[in-house]
């Protein structure tokens, strides 16, 4: 899958929804493609970095250490983002992300992205807007899961 052109992967990513072909070309100059092997970590809980990753193919597990055991919280597939909070604010990762199978990601370091701001402000605006849009969708999904879990625990509002 690594032989697929980087520009095509950018163009097909959820972050390119409002970008022009030219914008995708500028991103191609600052993004990298990476192949992860099965069980290879993309991010580790507690570490910091400023890189945003978009999953092109494969599956990544979001895991959290609890009492010395790794618990899978979520499994991400093509089109999902990883590391977006660290990319935006530099915070330490709240969970680890590990490949469940060979996985291709495209990555963007904040430092490289910030170089686009002076000459390509519309690209930056649309890209950041897409990150917020996707983050909002994740928050909505998590809120629904919380309500379902709460209803299950209290055995209310449904067939449990």
C-alpha positions as CSV (number, residue, x, y, z in Angstrom):
1,X,0.0,0.0,0.0
2,X,3.0,2.3,0.4
3,X,3.3,2.7,-3.3
4,X,0.0,4.6,-3.5
5,X,0.8,8.3,-4.1
6,X,0.9,10.5,-1.0
7,X,-1.1,13.2,-2.8
8,X,-3.9,10.6,-3.4
9,X,-3.9,9.7,0.3
10,X,-4.1,13.3,1.4
11,X,-6.9,14.0,-1.1
12,X,-8.9,11.0,0.1
13,X,-8.4,11.9,3.8
14,X,-11.2,13.3,5.9
15,X,-9.1,16.4,6.5
16,X,-9.2,17.3,2.8
17,X,-12.9,17.8,2.6
18,X,-12.7,21.6,2.1
19,X,-9.2,21.7,0.5
20,X,-8.4,22.5,-3.1
21,X,-6.1,20.3,-5.3
22,X,-3.5,23.0,-4.8
23,X,-3.8,22.8,-1.0
24,X,-3.3,19.1,-1.1
25,X,-0.2,19.6,-3.1
26,X,1.2,22.0,-0.4
27,X,0.4,19.4,2.2
28,X,2.1,16.7,0.2
29,X,5.4,18.7,0.6
30,X,5.2,18.5,4.4
31,X,3.5,15.2,5.1
32,X,5.1,11.8,5.4
33,X,3.9,8.2,4.8
34,X,4.7,5.5,7.3
35,X,4.0,1.7,7.5
36,X,3.5,0.2,10.9
37,X,3.9,-3.5,11.5
38,X,1.6,-5.6,13.6
39,X,2.0,-4.7,17.3
40,X,4.1,-1.6,16.5
41,X,3.3,1.5,18.6
42,X,2.3,4.7,16.9
43,X,1.9,6.6,20.2
44,X,2.6,5.7,23.8
45,X,0.5,6.8,26.8
46,X,2.2,9.6,28.7
47,X,4.6,10.6,26.0
48,X,4.4,13.9,24.1
49,X,4.9,14.8,20.5
50,X,3.3,17.2,18.0
51,X,2.4,14.9,15.1
52,X,-1.0,14.3,13.6
53,X,-1.6,10.9,12.0
54,X,-4.3,9.9,9.5
55,X,-4.9,6.2,9.1
56,X,-4.9,5.3,5.4
57,X,-5.3,1.5,5.8
58,X,-5.2,-1.1,8.5
59,X,-6.4,-1.0,12.1
60,X,-5.0,0.7,15.2
61,X,-6.1,-0.1,18.8
62,X,-6.4,2.7,21.3
63,X,-5.2,1.1,24.6
64,X,-5.0,2.3,28.2
65,X,-2.9,0.8,31.0
66,X,-5.0,-0.1,34.0
67,X,-3.5,-2.0,37.0
68,X,-0.7,-3.3,34.8
69,X,-3.0,-4.6,32.1
70,X,-3.6,-3.1,28.7
71,X,-7.3,-2.5,27.9
72,X,-8.5,-1.7,24.4
73,X,-10.8,1.3,24.4
74,X,-11.4,1.6,20.7
75,X,-10.3,0.3,17.4
76,X,-9.7,2.8,14.6
77,X,-9.6,2.2,10.9
78,X,-9.0,4.1,7.6
79,X,-9.9,7.8,7.8
80,X,-9.4,8.0,11.6
81,X,-7.1,10.6,13.2
82,X,-4.5,9.9,15.9
83,X,-2.5,12.3,17.9
84,X,-4.7,15.3,17.1
85,X,-4.7,16.7,20.6
86,X,-0.9,16.6,20.8
87,X,-0.8,18.2,17.4
88,X,-3.0,21.0,18.6
89,X,-1.9,21.6,22.2
90,X,1.2,19.5,22.9
91,X,-0.4,17.6,25.7
92,X,0.8,14.1,26.7
93,X,-1.0,11.2,25.1
94,X,-3.8,9.9,27.3
95,X,-3.6,6.4,25.7
96,X,-1.3,4.3,23.6
97,X,-2.1,3.4,19.9
98,X,-0.8,0.2,18.5
99,X,-1.2,-1.5,15.1
100,X,-3.4,-4.6,15.1
101,X,-2.2,-5.4,11.6
102,X,0.1,-3.9,9.1
103,X,-1.1,-0.2,8.9
104,X,-0.3,2.8,6.7
105,X,-0.5,6.3,8.2
106,X,0.3,9.7,6.8
107,X,1.7,12.1,9.3
108,X,2.2,15.8,9.7
109,X,4.4,17.5,12.3
110,X,3.0,20.8,13.8
111,X,6.3,22.6,13.1
112,X,6.0,21.8,9.3
113,X,2.3,22.7,9.3
114,X,2.9,26.1,11.0
115,X,5.3,27.0,8.1
116,X,2.2,27.0,5.9
117,X,0.4,29.7,7.9
118,X,1.9,32.9,6.4
119,X,1.4,31.9,2.8
120,X,-1.6,29.5,2.9
121,X,-3.9,30.8,5.7
122,X,-7.0,29.4,4.0
123,X,-5.5,25.9,3.8
124,X,-4.6,26.1,7.5
125,X,-8.1,27.3,8.4
126,X,-9.9,24.5,6.5
127,X,-7.5,21.9,7.8
128,X,-8.0,23.0,11.4
129,X,-11.7,23.2,10.9
130,X,-11.7,19.6,9.7
131,X,-9.8,18.5,12.8
132,X,-12.4,20.2,15.0
133,X,-15.2,18.7,13.0
134,X,-13.8,15.2,13.4
135,X,-13.0,15.8,17.1
136,X,-16.6,16.9,17.6
137,X,-17.9,13.7,16.0
138,X,-15.7,11.6,18.3
139,X,-17.0,13.5,21.3
140,X,-20.6,12.9,20.2
141,X,-19.9,9.2,19.8
142,X,-18.3,9.0,23.3
143,X,-21.2,10.9,24.8
144,X,-23.7,8.4,23.3
145,X,-21.6,5.5,24.6
146,X,-21.5,7.1,28.0
147,X,-25.3,7.4,28.1
148,X,-25.7,3.8,26.9
149,X,-23.3,2.6,29.6
150,X,-25.0,4.6,32.3
151,X,-28.4,3.3,31.2
152,X,-27.1,-0.2,31.3
153,X,-25.6,0.2,34.8
154,X,-28.8,1.8,36.2
155,X,-31.0,-0.4,34.0
156,X,-33.1,2.5,32.8
157,X,-34.3,3.8,29.4
158,X,-34.0,0.5,27.5
159,X,-34.1,-3.2,27.4
160,X,-31.3,-4.4,29.7
